[in-house]
Amino acid sequence: MRRGALGVLLAVVVAAGSAGCGNRGDDPLKARIGQLEKELASSRVAIEEKDKELAELHAKVEQSKANVEALTAELVKVKVERDKLKQELAALKKKR
């Protein structure tokens, strides 16, 4: 009986000691995990902001492309008109 009680007491002391030792080692790890979680959260916020900026830039690019296409079409019309006027001028010069 005495030997059984001593064994139980020893088991309780070992279990309590192991639990206490594990917590001390976990504190720096828990702190590092908390720090990494904060960094992750701030990185996600930064990524969301960059995604918004990227979407705005894509919209500006598309707007610029449309503007370039419209200006190119206008330039083609002006060049065609210029060529017609050159031909008319050349024809008028020949008649003189």
Secondary structure, 3 states (H helix, E strand, C coil): CHHHHHHHHHHHHHHHHHHHHHHHHHHHHHHHHHHHHHHHHHHHHHHHHHHHHHHHHHHHHHHHHHHHHHHHHHHHHHHHHHHHHHHHHHHHHHHC
